[in-house]
Amino acid sequence: MRRSTFLSAATGLVVSALSLTACGGSDSSSNPLAGDSASAGSGGTVVVGSANFPESSLLGEIYAQALEAKGIKVTRKFDIGAREVYYDQVVKGGIDVIPEYNGALLAVAVDKNSTATNTTEVNAALKAKLPSSVEILDSAAAEDKDSITVTAATAAKYNLTSLADLKPVASKLTVGGGSEFKTRTQGLVGLKNIYGVEFGKFQPLDAGAQSTLVDLLKKDKVQAANLYTTDPSIVADKLVVLKDPKFLFAAQNVTPLVYKSAVNDTAKAALNAISAKLTTEDLLEMMKKLVNDKEDSSEVATAWLKSAGLVS
């Protein structure tokens, strides 16, 4: 599944109404940075946005706090809406910084016909085809993408660490996922074509039924499940995400998308420092705190920044 369609399901918390007022962003009068790349660290305001799901807002808060730690004034405009709503705002300078997922940004907003799969290919395509007003900064190792996930017991029983390990045993197993997973290249079709994996049975569910999938997995009603890699259940229930060395699931690295003239070198360095530290395991832990433990996103962001040595 492309990141554009599954983000909200990854956490099970969807903000249903698009915040259209947040889309107004900043123009040349409300955003002193428009056309002035030197002002971000010297009295101007950087507008940090986010999409309308908890993980994006959390990442936006991390970006905002890191910029503020460098003396940059920040205006937060979170929960804007889907990519179809916020992308043009960034291109036009209404939003200056937003956390993106590189694979979905490329496939949905920049080049729908792209065949890029790994991080290097995806970012090269983005750098070549993004509008001149915007750019991507460094990508984090952290990703939120589709996966085939199993319980620790199943992983131990069949010696599973990679999707390739499924080939000799998959015929004995049932895999669960959204109904569309059966016919998608980034699904059962790709598993067969790329890894030679054919499951004995497919258990279809409604798209986004992550909690149901986890429950079936834990009860051994299915032995493998198409979960999103930052689903808090992976940490809480000690599930095992099988590695995907052949990139069945295209790269979805957390990547800052910025409006060039609004973000100076100090701001870029602060955002790149986040990408250098942020891992998928970090996102998993933070989403567990946010979703399962009901902690405040600002406090979760601060705690991670401190643990990464990015703020004091």
Contacts in CASP RR format, 6 or more apart in sequence:
PFRMAT RR
TARGET T0000
AUTHOR 0000-0000-0000
METHOD contacts of the structure
MODEL  1
MRRSTFLSAATGLVVSALSLTACGGSDSSSNPLAGDSASAGSGGTVVVGS
ANFPESSLLGEIYAQALEAKGIKVTRKFDIGAREVYYDQVVKGGIDVIPE
YNGALLAVAVDKNSTATNTTEVNAALKAKLPSSVEILDSAAAEDKDSITV
TAATAAKYNLTSLADLKPVASKLTVGGGSEFKTRTQGLVGLKNIYGVEFG
KFQPLDAGAQSTLVDLLKKDKVQAANLYTTDPSIVADKLVVLKDPKFLFA
AQNVTPLVYKSAVNDTAKAALNAISAKLTTEDLLEMMKKLVNDKEDSSEV
ATAWLKSAGLVS
1 146 0 8 1.000
1 180 0 8 1.000
1 181 0 8 1.000
1 184 0 8 1.000
1 186 0 8 1.000
2 103 0 8 1.000
2 104 0 8 1.000
2 107 0 8 1.000
2 108 0 8 1.000
2 186 0 8 1.000
3 101 0 8 1.000
3 103 0 8 1.000
3 104 0 8 1.000
3 108 0 8 1.000
3 144 0 8 1.000
3 145 0 8 1.000
3 252 0 8 1.000
4 82 0 8 1.000
4 83 0 8 1.000
4 104 0 8 1.000
4 107 0 8 1.000
4 108 0 8 1.000
5 207 0 8 1.000
6 146 0 8 1.000
6 207 0 8 1.000
6 208 0 8 1.000
6 228 0 8 1.000
7 51 0 8 1.000
7 53 0 8 1.000
7 55 0 8 1.000
7 56 0 8 1.000
7 101 0 8 1.000
7 104 0 8 1.000
7 144 0 8 1.000
8 14 0 8 1.000
8 15 0 8 1.000
8 52 0 8 1.000
8 53 0 8 1.000
9 207 0 8 1.000
9 208 0 8 1.000
9 210 0 8 1.000
9 228 0 8 1.000
10 53 0 8 1.000
10 55 0 8 1.000
10 144 0 8 1.000
10 210 0 8 1.000
10 228 0 8 1.000
10 230 0 8 1.000
10 231 0 8 1.000
11 53 0 8 1.000
11 54 0 8 1.000
11 55 0 8 1.000
11 230 0 8 1.000
11 231 0 8 1.000
11 232 0 8 1.000
11 287 0 8 1.000
11 290 0 8 1.000
11 291 0 8 1.000
12 208 0 8 1.000
12 210 0 8 1.000
12 211 0 8 1.000
12 291 0 8 1.000
13 53 0 8 1.000
13 54 0 8 1.000
13 291 0 8 1.000
14 52 0 8 1.000
14 53 0 8 1.000
15 52 0 8 1.000
15 53 0 8 1.000
15 79 0 8 1.000
15 81 0 8 1.000
18 52 0 8 1.000
18 80 0 8 1.000
18 81 0 8 1.000
18 82 0 8 1.000
18 85 0 8 1.000
19 52 0 8 1.000
19 79 0 8 1.000
19 80 0 8 1.000
19 81 0 8 1.000
20 85 0 8 1.000
22 49 0 8 1.000
22 77 0 8 1.000
22 78 0 8 1.000
22 79 0 8 1.000
22 80 0 8 1.000
22 81 0 8 1.000
23 77 0 8 1.000
23 80 0 8 1.000
23 81 0 8 1.000
23 85 0 8 1.000
23 86 0 8 1.000
23 89 0 8 1.000
24 77 0 8 1.000
24 89 0 8 1.000
24 94 0 8 1.000
25 31 0 8 1.000
25 47 0 8 1.000
25 77 0 8 1.000
25 89 0 8 1.000
25 93 0 8 1.000
25 94 0 8 1.000
25 95 0 8 1.000
26 33 0 8 1.000
26 34 0 8 1.000
26 45 0 8 1.000
26 47 0 8 1.000
26 75 0 8 1.000
26 93 0 8 1.000
26 94 0 8 1.000
26 95 0 8 1.000
26 96 0 8 1.000
27 34 0 8 1.000
27 93 0 8 1.000
27 94 0 8 1.000
28 34 0 8 1.000
28 35 0 8 1.000
31 45 0 8 1.000
31 47 0 8 1.000
31 93 0 8 1.000
31 94 0 8 1.000
31 96 0 8 1.000
31 262 0 8 1.000
32 39 0 8 1.000
32 43 0 8 1.000
32 44 0 8 1.000
32 45 0 8 1.000
33 39 0 8 1.000
33 40 0 8 1.000
33 44 0 8 1.000
33 45 0 8 1.000
33 46 0 8 1.000
33 96 0 8 1.000
33 261 0 8 1.000
33 262 0 8 1.000
33 263 0 8 1.000
34 93 0 8 1.000
34 261 0 8 1.000
34 262 0 8 1.000
35 261 0 8 1.000
35 262 0 8 1.000
36 261 0 8 1.000
36 262 0 8 1.000
37 260 0 8 1.000
37 261 0 8 1.000
37 262 0 8 1.000
37 263 0 8 1.000
37 264 0 8 1.000
38 264 0 8 1.000
39 264 0 8 1.000
40 46 0 8 1.000
40 72 0 8 1.000
40 262 0 8 1.000
40 263 0 8 1.000
40 264 0 8 1.000
40 266 0 8 1.000
40 267 0 8 1.000
41 70 0 8 1.000
41 71 0 8 1.000
41 72 0 8 1.000
41 73 0 8 1.000
41 264 0 8 1.000
41 266 0 8 1.000
41 267 0 8 1.000
43 73 0 8 1.000
44 72 0 8 1.000
44 73 0 8 1.000
45 73 0 8 1.000
45 74 0 8 1.000
45 75 0 8 1.000
46 67 0 8 1.000
46 72 0 8 1.000
46 73 0 8 1.000
46 74 0 8 1.000
46 75 0 8 1.000
46 96 0 8 1.000
46 97 0 8 1.000
46 262 0 8 1.000
46 263 0 8 1.000
46 267 0 8 1.000
47 74 0 8 1.000
47 75 0 8 1.000
47 77 0 8 1.000
47 94 0 8 1.000
47 95 0 8 1.000
47 96 0 8 1.000
47 97 0 8 1.000
47 262 0 8 1.000
48 60 0 8 1.000
48 63 0 8 1.000
48 64 0 8 1.000
48 67 0 8 1.000
48 74 0 8 1.000
48 75 0 8 1.000
48 76 0 8 1.000
48 77 0 8 1.000
48 95 0 8 1.000
48 96 0 8 1.000
48 97 0 8 1.000
48 98 0 8 1.000
49 60 0 8 1.000
49 76 0 8 1.000
49 77 0 8 1.000
49 78 0 8 1.000
49 80 0 8 1.000
49 86 0 8 1.000
49 95 0 8 1.000
49 97 0 8 1.000
49 98 0 8 1.000
50 56 0 8 1.000
50 57 0 8 1.000
50 59 0 8 1.000
50 60 0 8 1.000
50 61 0 8 1.000
50 77 0 8 1.000
50 78 0 8 1.000
50 79 0 8 1.000
50 80 0 8 1.000
50 98 0 8 1.000
50 99 0 8 1.000
51 57 0 8 1.000
51 79 0 8 1.000
51 80 0 8 1.000
51 81 0 8 1.000
51 82 0 8 1.000
51 83 0 8 1.000
51 86 0 8 1.000
51 98 0 8 1.000
51 99 0 8 1.000
52 79 0 8 1.000
52 80 0 8 1.000
52 81 0 8 1.000
52 82 0 8 1.000
54 287 0 8 1.000
54 290 0 8 1.000
54 291 0 8 1.000
54 297 0 8 1.000
55 144 0 8 1.000
55 230 0 8 1.000
55 283 0 8 1.000
55 287 0 8 1.000
55 290 0 8 1.000
56 78 0 8 1.000
56 99 0 8 1.000
57 78 0 8 1.000
57 79 0 8 1.000
57 297 0 8 1.000
58 286 0 8 1.000
58 287 0 8 1.000
58 290 0 8 1.000
58 297 0 8 1.000
58 300 0 8 1.000
58 301 0 8 1.000
59 99 0 8 1.000
59 254 0 8 1.000
60 76 0 8 1.000
60 78 0 8 1.000
60 97 0 8 1.000
60 98 0 8 1.000
60 99 0 8 1.000
60 301 0 8 1.000
61 76 0 8 1.000
61 78 0 8 1.000
61 297 0 8 1.000
61 298 0 8 1.000
61 301 0 8 1.000
62 274 0 8 1.000
62 278 0 8 1.000
62 301 0 8 1.000
62 304 0 8 1.000
62 305 0 8 1.000
63 97 0 8 1.000
63 99 0 8 1.000
63 256 0 8 1.000
63 271 0 8 1.000
63 274 0 8 1.000
64 74 0 8 1.000
64 76 0 8 1.000
65 298 0 8 1.000
65 301 0 8 1.000
65 302 0 8 1.000
65 305 0 8 1.000
65 311 0 8 1.000
66 270 0 8 1.000
66 271 0 8 1.000
66 273 0 8 1.000
66 274 0 8 1.000
66 305 0 8 1.000
66 310 0 8 1.000
66 311 0 8 1.000
67 74 0 8 1.000
67 97 0 8 1.000
67 267 0 8 1.000
67 270 0 8 1.000
67 271 0 8 1.000
68 74 0 8 1.000
69 270 0 8 1.000
69 305 0 8 1.000
69 310 0 8 1.000
69 311 0 8 1.000
69 312 0 8 1.000
70 266 0 8 1.000
70 267 0 8 1.000
70 269 0 8 1.000
70 270 0 8 1.000
72 266 0 8 1.000
72 267 0 8 1.000
72 270 0 8 1.000
77 95 0 8 1.000
80 86 0 8 1.000
80 89 0 8 1.000
80 95 0 8 1.000
83 104 0 8 1.000
83 105 0 8 1.000
83 108 0 8 1.000
83 109 0 8 1.000
86 95 0 8 1.000
86 98 0 8 1.000
87 105 0 8 1.000
87 109 0 8 1.000
89 95 0 8 1.000
90 96 0 8 1.000
90 98 0 8 1.000
90 134 0 8 1.000
90 257 0 8 1.000
90 258 0 8 1.000
90 259 0 8 1.000
91 131 0 8 1.000
91 133 0 8 1.000
91 134 0 8 1.000
91 259 0 8 1.000
92 133 0 8 1.000
93 133 0 8 1.000
93 259 0 8 1.000
93 262 0 8 1.000
94 259 0 8 1.000
95 259 0 8 1.000
96 258 0 8 1.000
96 259 0 8 1.000
96 262 0 8 1.000
96 263 0 8 1.000
97 256 0 8 1.000
97 257 0 8 1.000
97 258 0 8 1.000
97 259 0 8 1.000
97 262 0 8 1.000
97 263 0 8 1.000
97 267 0 8 1.000
97 271 0 8 1.000
98 256 0 8 1.000
98 257 0 8 1.000
98 258 0 8 1.000
99 254 0 8 1.000
99 255 0 8 1.000
99 256 0 8 1.000
99 257 0 8 1.000
100 136 0 8 1.000
100 254 0 8 1.000
100 255 0 8 1.000
100 256 0 8 1.000
100 257 0 8 1.000
101 143 0 8 1.000
101 144 0 8 1.000
101 145 0 8 1.000
101 252 0 8 1.000
101 253 0 8 1.000
101 254 0 8 1.000
101 255 0 8 1.000
102 119 0 8 1.000
102 122 0 8 1.000
102 123 0 8 1.000
102 126 0 8 1.000
102 136 0 8 1.000
102 139 0 8 1.000
102 251 0 8 1.000
102 252 0 8 1.000
102 253 0 8 1.000
102 255 0 8 1.000
103 116 0 8 1.000
103 122 0 8 1.000
103 250 0 8 1.000
103 251 0 8 1.000
103 252 0 8 1.000
103 253 0 8 1.000
104 252 0 8 1.000
105 126 0 8 1.000
105 136 0 8 1.000
105 255 0 8 1.000
105 257 0 8 1.000
106 114 0 8 1.000
106 116 0 8 1.000
106 122 0 8 1.000
106 125 0 8 1.000
106 126 0 8 1.000
106 129 0 8 1.000
107 114 0 8 1.000
107 250 0 8 1.000
110 125 0 8 1.000
110 126 0 8 1.000
110 129 0 8 1.000
110 130 0 8 1.000
111 125 0 8 1.000
111 129 0 8 1.000
114 122 0 8 1.000
114 125 0 8 1.000
116 122 0 8 1.000
116 124 0 8 1.000
116 125 0 8 1.000
116 250 0 8 1.000
116 251 0 8 1.000
117 247 0 8 1.000
117 250 0 8 1.000
117 251 0 8 1.000
118 247 0 8 1.000
118 250 0 8 1.000
118 251 0 8 1.000
119 139 0 8 1.000
119 251 0 8 1.000
119 253 0 8 1.000
121 251 0 8 1.000
122 250 0 8 1.000
122 251 0 8 1.000
122 253 0 8 1.000
123 136 0 8 1.000
123 139 0 8 1.000
123 255 0 8 1.000
126 136 0 8 1.000
127 135 0 8 1.000
127 136 0 8 1.000
130 136 0 8 1.000
132 260 0 8 1.000
133 259 0 8 1.000
133 260 0 8 1.000
133 261 0 8 1.000
134 257 0 8 1.000
134 258 0 8 1.000
134 259 0 8 1.000
134 260 0 8 1.000
135 257 0 8 1.000
135 258 0 8 1.000
135 260 0 8 1.000
136 255 0 8 1.000
136 256 0 8 1.000
136 257 0 8 1.000
136 258 0 8 1.000
137 255 0 8 1.000
137 256 0 8 1.000
137 258 0 8 1.000
137 268 0 8 1.000
137 271 0 8 1.000
137 272 0 8 1.000
137 275 0 8 1.000
138 255 0 8 1.000
138 256 0 8 1.000
138 271 0 8 1.000
138 272 0 8 1.000
138 275 0 8 1.000
138 276 0 8 1.000
139 253 0 8 1.000
139 254 0 8 1.000
139 255 0 8 1.000
139 275 0 8 1.000
140 253 0 8 1.000
140 254 0 8 1.000
140 255 0 8 1.000
140 274 0 8 1.000
140 275 0 8 1.000
140 276 0 8 1.000
140 277 0 8 1.000
140 278 0 8 1.000
140 279 0 8 1.000
141 253 0 8 1.000
141 278 0 8 1.000
141 279 0 8 1.000
141 280 0 8 1.000
142 253 0 8 1.000
142 254 0 8 1.000
142 278 0 8 1.000
142 279 0 8 1.000
142 280 0 8 1.000
142 282 0 8 1.000
142 283 0 8 1.000
143 229 0 8 1.000
143 251 0 8 1.000
143 252 0 8 1.000
143 253 0 8 1.000
143 254 0 8 1.000
143 280 0 8 1.000
144 228 0 8 1.000
144 229 0 8 1.000
144 230 0 8 1.000
144 252 0 8 1.000
144 254 0 8 1.000
144 280 0 8 1.000
144 283 0 8 1.000
145 228 0 8 1.000
145 229 0 8 1.000
145 249 0 8 1.000
145 250 0 8 1.000
145 251 0 8 1.000
145 252 0 8 1.000
146 186 0 8 1.000
146 187 0 8 1.000
146 226 0 8 1.000
146 227 0 8 1.000
146 228 0 8 1.000
146 229 0 8 1.000
146 249 0 8 1.000
147 226 0 8 1.000
147 227 0 8 1.000
147 228 0 8 1.000
147 229 0 8 1.000
147 241 0 8 1.000
147 242 0 8 1.000
147 244 0 8 1.000
147 249 0 8 1.000
148 163 0 8 1.000
148 166 0 8 1.000
148 175 0 8 1.000
148 191 0 8 1.000
148 224 0 8 1.000
148 225 0 8 1.000
148 226 0 8 1.000
148 241 0 8 1.000
148 242 0 8 1.000
148 244 0 8 1.000
149 217 0 8 1.000
149 224 0 8 1.000
149 225 0 8 1.000
149 226 0 8 1.000
149 227 0 8 1.000
149 234 0 8 1.000
149 239 0 8 1.000
149 240 0 8 1.000
149 241 0 8 1.000
149 242 0 8 1.000
150 160 0 8 1.000
150 217 0 8 1.000
150 223 0 8 1.000
150 224 0 8 1.000
150 225 0 8 1.000
150 239 0 8 1.000
150 240 0 8 1.000
150 242 0 8 1.000
151 217 0 8 1.000
151 218 0 8 1.000
151 220 0 8 1.000
151 223 0 8 1.000
151 237 0 8 1.000
151 239 0 8 1.000
151 240 0 8 1.000
152 238 0 8 1.000
152 239 0 8 1.000
152 240 0 8 1.000
154 160 0 8 1.000
154 173 0 8 1.000
154 220 0 8 1.000
154 223 0 8 1.000
154 224 0 8 1.000
154 240 0 8 1.000
155 161 0 8 1.000
155 240 0 8 1.000
155 242 0 8 1.000
158 165 0 8 1.000
158 166 0 8 1.000
158 169 0 8 1.000
159 165 0 8 1.000
160 166 0 8 1.000
160 169 0 8 1.000
160 240 0 8 1.000
160 242 0 8 1.000
161 240 0 8 1.000
161 242 0 8 1.000
161 243 0 8 1.000
162 242 0 8 1.000
162 243 0 8 1.000
162 244 0 8 1.000
162 245 0 8 1.000
163 191 0 8 1.000
163 195 0 8 1.000
163 197 0 8 1.000
163 242 0 8 1.000
163 243 0 8 1.000
163 244 0 8 1.000
163 245 0 8 1.000
163 246 0 8 1.000
163 248 0 8 1.000
164 195 0 8 1.000
164 245 0 8 1.000
164 246 0 8 1.000
165 242 0 8 1.000
166 173 0 8 1.000
166 191 0 8 1.000
166 195 0 8 1.000
166 197 0 8 1.000
166 199 0 8 1.000
166 224 0 8 1.000
166 242 0 8 1.000
167 195 0 8 1.000
167 196 0 8 1.000
167 197 0 8 1.000
170 197 0 8 1.000
170 198 0 8 1.000
170 199 0 8 1.000
170 200 0 8 1.000
170 224 0 8 1.000
171 198 0 8 1.000
171 199 0 8 1.000
171 200 0 8 1.000
172 200 0 8 1.000
173 199 0 8 1.000
173 200 0 8 1.000
173 201 0 8 1.000
173 222 0 8 1.000
173 223 0 8 1.000
173 224 0 8 1.000
174 199 0 8 1.000
174 200 0 8 1.000
174 201 0 8 1.000
174 202 0 8 1.000
174 203 0 8 1.000
174 221 0 8 1.000
174 222 0 8 1.000
174 223 0 8 1.000
174 224 0 8 1.000
175 188 0 8 1.000
175 199 0 8 1.000
175 201 0 8 1.000
175 202 0 8 1.000
175 203 0 8 1.000
175 222 0 8 1.000
175 223 0 8 1.000
175 224 0 8 1.000
175 225 0 8 1.000
175 226 0 8 1.000
176 202 0 8 1.000
176 203 0 8 1.000
176 204 0 8 1.000
176 205 0 8 1.000
176 213 0 8 1.000
176 216 0 8 1.000
176 222 0 8 1.000
176 224 0 8 1.000
176 225 0 8 1.000
176 226 0 8 1.000
177 202 0 8 1.000
177 203 0 8 1.000
177 204 0 8 1.000
177 205 0 8 1.000
177 209 0 8 1.000
177 213 0 8 1.000
177 225 0 8 1.000
177 226 0 8 1.000
178 204 0 8 1.000
178 205 0 8 1.000
178 206 0 8 1.000
178 207 0 8 1.000
178 208 0 8 1.000
178 209 0 8 1.000
178 226 0 8 1.000
179 204 0 8 1.000
179 205 0 8 1.000
179 206 0 8 1.000
179 207 0 8 1.000
180 207 0 8 1.000
181 187 0 8 1.000
181 188 0 8 1.000
181 202 0 8 1.000
181 204 0 8 1.000
181 226 0 8 1.000
182 188 0 8 1.000
182 202 0 8 1.000
182 204 0 8 1.000
183 189 0 8 1.000
184 190 0 8 1.000
185 193 0 8 1.000
186 248 0 8 1.000
186 249 0 8 1.000
186 250 0 8 1.000
187 226 0 8 1.000
187 248 0 8 1.000
188 199 0 8 1.000
188 202 0 8 1.000
190 248 0 8 1.000
191 197 0 8 1.000
191 198 0 8 1.000
191 199 0 8 1.000
191 248 0 8 1.000
192 198 0 8 1.000
194 246 0 8 1.000
194 248 0 8 1.000
195 246 0 8 1.000
195 248 0 8 1.000
199 224 0 8 1.000
203 216 0 8 1.000
203 221 0 8 1.000
203 222 0 8 1.000
205 212 0 8 1.000
205 213 0 8 1.000
210 227 0 8 1.000
210 228 0 8 1.000
210 231 0 8 1.000
210 233 0 8 1.000
211 233 0 8 1.000
213 222 0 8 1.000
213 225 0 8 1.000
213 226 0 8 1.000
213 227 0 8 1.000
214 225 0 8 1.000
214 227 0 8 1.000
214 231 0 8 1.000
214 233 0 8 1.000
214 237 0 8 1.000
214 239 0 8 1.000
216 222 0 8 1.000
216 225 0 8 1.000
217 223 0 8 1.000
217 224 0 8 1.000
217 225 0 8 1.000
217 239 0 8 1.000
218 237 0 8 1.000
227 233 0 8 1.000
227 234 0 8 1.000
227 239 0 8 1.000
227 241 0 8 1.000
229 241 0 8 1.000
229 280 0 8 1.000
229 284 0 8 1.000
230 280 0 8 1.000
230 283 0 8 1.000
230 284 0 8 1.000
230 287 0 8 1.000
231 284 0 8 1.000
231 287 0 8 1.000
232 284 0 8 1.000
232 287 0 8 1.000
232 288 0 8 1.000
232 290 0 8 1.000
232 291 0 8 1.000
232 292 0 8 1.000
233 239 0 8 1.000
234 241 0 8 1.000
234 284 0 8 1.000
235 284 0 8 1.000
235 285 0 8 1.000
235 288 0 8 1.000
236 288 0 8 1.000
236 292 0 8 1.000
254 275 0 8 1.000
254 278 0 8 1.000
254 283 0 8 1.000
255 275 0 8 1.000
256 271 0 8 1.000
256 272 0 8 1.000
256 274 0 8 1.000
256 275 0 8 1.000
258 267 0 8 1.000
258 268 0 8 1.000
258 271 0 8 1.000
263 271 0 8 1.000
270 310 0 8 1.000
273 310 0 8 1.000
274 308 0 8 1.000
274 310 0 8 1.000
277 308 0 8 1.000
277 309 0 8 1.000
277 310 0 8 1.000
278 308 0 8 1.000
282 304 0 8 1.000
282 308 0 8 1.000
286 300 0 8 1.000
286 301 0 8 1.000
286 304 0 8 1.000
289 295 0 8 1.000
289 300 0 8 1.000
290 297 0 8 1.000
290 300 0 8 1.000
302 311 0 8 1.000
305 311 0 8 1.000
306 312 0 8 1.000
END
